[in-house]
Amino acid sequence: MAHILSAILMVIAAAMRGTDRKLVRRLRAAGATAPAGATPLPDLHGLASWRLERLMGWGVIRRVEDGRYFLDEAGFRNRRKKILLRVLPAIGLVLVLYYFLVVWQAP
């Protein structure tokens, strides 16, 4: 049961990450990296619409007055830094646990 739940959560996380990448790529491809180059995103539904709102909340994507959007590159870099600052300690913890459970206790 736990394996199934874990697999489902990994698929959901991968879908969210993929959607984020597509939104960022779409804005970059349209040259929407500043308010002057903002572009509309009219055909977003479901997961893409929800992820757009999340990215806006984190300051990665911004909306201008007329409903167009642009990628805030500084906001994008800051978000990536925050993710790394959360992930790196977790990876370090896993490595320390691996060392004590496997390497250190080896005969």
N, C-alpha and C positions, 0 to 999 in steps of 0.2 A: 504493500500500500504506500509506504513512504517513498519507494522508488518511482512509482507512478506519479505521485504528487511532485516529486523533485523534477521529473522529466517534463511535466506539464509547466511548471514554473520556469524551467529553462527555455522552453519553447516560447512562452509568453515574453520573457526577457529578451530573447533574440528578436522577436517580432517588433517589440518596442524600439530596440536599438536600430534595427533595420529601417524602421519608419523614420526615426530621427535622422539617420544618414541620408535618406531619400529627400527629406525636407531641406536639409542643409545643402545637398548637391543641387537640388532644384533652384534654390535661391542663388547659389553661386553661379550656376549655368546661365541664369537670367541676368547676371550682373547686379543683383539686388544685395549689395553689401554696404549701402549707405541710403539714407532717406531719399535722396534724389533718384536713386535707381530702384526704389521699391516696386514690387510687382504684386498683382492680385494672386490669390490662391483659392480660386472659386470651387474647385471640384474635390474638396476634402470631405471625407465622411468617416464615421466610425473611429478606428484607432488613429488615423492620421489627424483628424480634427482634435481628438483628445491630446495627442502628443504635441500638436501645435500650441495648444493652450499651456501645456506644461513647459515647453521651451520658452514661451513668452514669459511665463512666471519666473523662470530662471534668468531672464535677460539675454537669452541666446538669440531669439527672434523678436523683433519689434514691429509694432503696427503704426502706420502713419494715419493721419486724420481721415483720409478717404478710403480706408479699409485695405490698403496695400501693405505688404510686409517686406522686411529686409533682414538680412543676417547681420547681427552685431558681432563682428569678428572678435572684439575684445571680450564680450560676454561669452562667446563660444570658448575662448581660451581659458577664461576664469572658471567656467563650468568643468572643463576637462581637468584643470588643476585640482578642483574640489573633489572630483571623482578619484583622482590618483591619490590624494591625501587620505581618502577613506579606504581605498583598496590596498595600498602598499603595506600599512600596518597589519591588515588581515593576512596578506601573503606571508609577511614576516612571522606572524604567529603560527601559521600552518607549518612553515619551515622549522621553527623551534620545536613544535610538537612532534613533527616527523623525526627530528634529530633525537629527542628524548625517548620516543617510543620505538624507533627502529634502530638507529645507529648506536646510540649510547648503551642500549640494553643487549646488543649483540654479544654472543659469547666470545 
